[in-house]
Amino acid sequence: MSTPSASISVASSPLGVCIRLVGRANFSVSTDFKSLVQGLVQQGQRRFVLDLSECLVMDSTFSGVIAGLSIRLTKVTDQNPGVCLGLYRPNERIRDLLDSLGVLTLFEVFTELPAGETLPVTQLLPSTDPSKQEITRTCLEAHELLMELNPANVNKFKDVARFFAEDLKRMEQGPK
């Protein structure tokens, strides 16, 4: 039995773009999430808040995706320092995962909003139904980044990354 991935909704707020994840932030939603943020960055957005108050769990692929986005956003906004990617109300399980992967410090984590601020009602985004190849590429890139950022992750993910790399190569070569 497969577990459904998170639903993604988005809205603008004074805090930046608010992206709400409800459910399981896993590999199958990573490609849509990454595309959403990259598109918003191309439109000039620089500050993002991930509302994780209803996000049950997060897998390593999604963790790698948000770590990579945080790094890219920080580089883009060097002239305008400040929070680029904040995590609102992640549960203990998600915080522990990000900490164990060595990437928690890439985010501002907060449990309360600044005085007078509220998170807006967000609009649910439909899935773009990414291809298996797109999902595999996202998984590979996320795990390679996690290994690059924290040498302790190499032993955790080297076999997984090799599997994704081999699978992606087979897909790109097509049927024989």
N, C-alpha and C positions, 0 to 999 in steps of 0.2 A: 504494500500500500504506500503510495507516495504522499508526501505531505505538501499541502499547497504552499506556494510562496506568498510573500507579503503583497498586499495591495499598496500602491503608491498613489498619494495625492499631493497636490502642490498648490501653493497660494503665495502671494506677496504679502509681506508684513514690514513694519518699520525695522524689524530685526534683520531683514534680508528675505531671501526666498525660504519659505517654510515647506519642507518635504516631510510628510507624515508616512511612516511605514507601519502597517498593521499586519500582524501575523509573523511569518518566518522570513527574515532577510537572508535569502540563500542564493546559490549560484544561478538559479533559473530567473531571478528578478534582477540580477546584477547588471546584465547587458542593458536592459531598459533604463535602470537607474543611472548608469554611467552615461548613456546617450542623452538622457534628460538634463543632467548637470552640464555636460559639455555643450549642449545646445543653449542653455541659459547663460553660460559663460560667453559664448559667441555673441549673445545679445547684450553683453555688458554687465551681467550680474556678477558680483564678487563675494557676496556674503550669503551663507547658507546655514539654516538650522534644520537638523534632522530631528524630528519629533519621534522619539523611540518609546514613548510612554505606553504604546500598545504593541510594541514589537516583542515577540516572545523569545526568539533566539536569533542568533546571527552565525553564519558559517564562516569558514576561513576565506572563501572566495569573496564574499561581500565585505569582510573586514579588509582584505587587500585592496578592493576597489575603492573603499572610502579613504583608506590610507593614501593611495595614489592620488586621488582627487584632492585631498588636503594638501599634499606636497605641491601639486601643480597650482592650486589656488594661492598658496603662500607665495610662490614664485611670481605669479601674475600680479599680486597685490603688494609687492615689496614697497612701492612708492606710497601706498596707503595702508600702513600697518593696522592690524586689528584682527578680530576673529574672522576667519575665512570659513571654517566649517565647525559649527558647534553641535554638540549632542545634547538633546533635551530629554531628561529622565530615562536614561538607559537603565535597565534592570541590572541587578548584581551579576547575573550570569554573563551578560554582554560586556560589562565593565571588566570582569575577570578575564574573559576571552581576549579583549583588546590589550589588557595589561600583560597577559601571558605571551602574547605575540610581540610585545615591545612597541606597540603603536599608540597606546592610550595617550601619550604625551603630545600627539599630533593634533589633539582636539581640545577645545574648551568644553568641559562637561558641566552642565548645570541642572539643578533640580527645581529651581524657582525662576520665574521670569522677572526681569527688572520691574520695579514699581510702575504700575500703570500700563504695562505691556500685556497683551494677550496674543495667543496664537490664533491666526485666522481660520475660518472654515475653509477646508481645502477641497479642490476639485479632483475627483478620482480620475486617474489616467488609465486608459486601456493599454494592455500589453501590445507590443509591436510583434509579438510572436517571433523572437529571434531564431535564427537557424541553429542547428546543432553545432555547426562550425563556429558561428559567432560566440555561442556560449562557451565552447571549448577554448577558444582564443582568450576570452575574458578570464576564464578559470586559470589558464596557464600564466597570463600576465599578472594576475593577482598573487599567485603563489610565488612567482619569481620575485616580485617586489617584496613580499614578506621575507623571503630568504635574504634579499639584498639589504633590507633594513635592519635585520636582526640575525646575526650568525647562528643563534640558538635555534632558529626556525629551519635551518638547512636540514638537520636530521629529521625534523617533523614532516617536511614537504618535498624532499628531493625525489622520492619515488612517485609521489603524486604528480609533481611537475614533469617528470620523465614520461609518465603515462599520458598526460595531456599533450605533451610535445609529440609523442609518437602517434597518438590518435589524430591530432591536427594534421600531421604530415600525411597520414593515410587519406584523410578527407580531401586534402589539397591535391593529392596525386590522382584521386578519382579511382573508379573501379578498374581492375586490371583484366 
